[in-house]
């Protein structure tokens, strides 16, 4: 009398065991992919919040600096029309960028 626990042999047994193995491997991959997805989500959240806290104020400050330079350039233009020289404008405290001169850092030697 054949027992119910008897292992199948041949091709049918091989395919049965292979199917169970593939199913177990798929379940393992599914479980590990969910863990990896959660870790990636946490990492993305950390990077996004850090960049908002650090980079956004920097971007706003750069934009504000650009607006300040443009305002200074307009003021310098008005003062030049009134007859002020570059030396006088420098003495008034205008930066070289506002006077249309390249900063010392950007000058080529």
C-alpha positions as CSV (number, residue, x, y, z in Angstrom):
1,X,0.0,0.0,0.0
2,X,1.6,3.3,-1.0
3,X,1.9,5.9,1.7
4,X,0.7,9.4,1.3
5,X,4.2,10.8,2.2
6,X,5.9,9.0,-0.6
7,X,8.0,11.3,-2.8
8,X,7.3,11.4,-6.4
9,X,10.1,10.5,-8.7
10,X,11.0,11.2,-12.3
11,X,10.1,14.3,-14.2
12,X,6.8,14.8,-12.3
13,X,8.7,14.8,-9.0
14,X,11.4,17.1,-10.3
15,X,8.8,19.6,-11.6
16,X,6.9,19.5,-8.4
17,X,9.9,20.2,-6.3
18,X,11.1,22.9,-8.7
19,X,7.7,24.6,-8.5
20,X,7.8,24.6,-4.7
21,X,11.3,25.9,-4.8
22,X,10.4,28.7,-7.3
23,X,7.4,29.6,-5.2
24,X,9.5,29.8,-2.0
25,X,12.1,31.9,-3.8
26,X,9.5,34.2,-5.1
27,X,8.0,34.7,-1.7
28,X,11.5,35.4,-0.3
29,X,12.2,38.0,-3.0
30,X,8.8,39.6,-2.4
31,X,9.5,39.9,1.3
32,X,13.0,41.3,0.8
33,X,11.8,43.7,-1.9
34,X,9.2,45.2,0.5
35,X,11.9,45.7,3.1
36,X,14.2,47.3,0.5
37,X,11.4,49.6,-0.7
38,X,10.6,50.8,2.8
39,X,14.3,51.5,3.4
40,X,14.5,53.4,0.1
41,X,11.4,55.4,1.0
42,X,12.9,56.3,4.4
43,X,16.2,57.4,2.7
44,X,14.3,59.4,0.1
45,X,12.3,61.2,2.9
46,X,15.6,62.0,4.7
47,X,17.2,63.4,1.6
48,X,14.2,65.4,0.6
49,X,13.7,67.0,4.1
50,X,17.4,67.7,4.5
51,X,17.6,69.4,1.1
52,X,14.6,71.5,1.9
53,X,16.1,72.6,5.3
54,X,19.6,73.2,3.9
55,X,19.3,74.1,0.2
56,X,16.1,76.2,0.1
57,X,17.5,79.0,2.4
58,X,20.7,79.0,0.3
59,X,18.7,79.3,-2.9
60,X,16.6,82.1,-1.4
61,X,19.8,84.0,-0.3
62,X,21.4,83.6,-3.7
63,X,18.2,85.1,-5.3
64,X,18.2,87.9,-2.8
65,X,21.8,88.7,-3.5
66,X,21.1,88.8,-7.2
67,X,18.3,91.3,-6.7
68,X,20.5,93.4,-4.5
69,X,23.2,93.5,-7.2
70,X,20.7,94.5,-9.8
71,X,19.4,97.3,-7.5
72,X,23.0,98.5,-6.9
73,X,23.6,98.5,-10.6
74,X,20.6,100.7,-11.2
75,X,21.8,103.1,-8.5
76,X,25.3,103.2,-9.9
77,X,23.9,104.0,-13.3
78,X,21.9,106.9,-11.9
79,X,25.0,108.2,-10.0
80,X,27.2,107.9,-13.1
81,X,24.7,110.0,-15.0
82,X,25.1,112.6,-12.3
83,X,28.9,112.6,-12.9
84,X,30.3,110.3,-10.2
85,X,33.5,108.4,-11.1
86,X,34.3,104.8,-10.3
87,X,36.6,105.8,-7.5
88,X,33.9,107.9,-5.9
89,X,31.4,105.1,-6.2
90,X,33.8,102.6,-4.6
91,X,34.3,105.0,-1.8
92,X,30.5,105.1,-1.4
93,X,30.7,101.4,-0.7
94,X,29.4,99.9,-4.0
95,X,30.9,96.5,-4.7
96,X,32.9,95.9,-7.9
97,X,30.2,93.8,-9.4
98,X,27.8,96.7,-9.2
99,X,30.3,98.9,-11.0
100,X,30.6,96.5,-13.9
101,X,34.0,95.2,-12.9
102,X,34.8,91.5,-12.4
103,X,35.6,90.5,-8.8
104,X,39.2,89.7,-8.0
105,X,38.3,86.0,-7.8
106,X,37.1,85.9,-11.4
107,X,39.9,87.9,-13.0
108,X,42.3,85.9,-15.1
109,X,46.0,86.5,-14.5
